[in-house]
């Protein structure tokens, strides 16, 4: 096998590998950003649920003694 030809083939393989690594790094970066965004959204959703739960608790506590919540049909 000719050394120059082997070197060119190796260079092409390395270039392909480099392109794949660049794509992988980009994908990891995008996934990291998406993960951070989703964590933030989850935290906000949990906060909203906690606030809603607290409001419901206050409403239930303000009901007169013996009063039952209304059944709401969907």
Secondary structure by P-SEA (a helix, b strand, c coil): ccaaaaaaaaaaaaaaaaaaaaaaaaaaaaaaaaaaaaaaaaaaaaaaaaaaaaaaaaaaaacccccccccccc
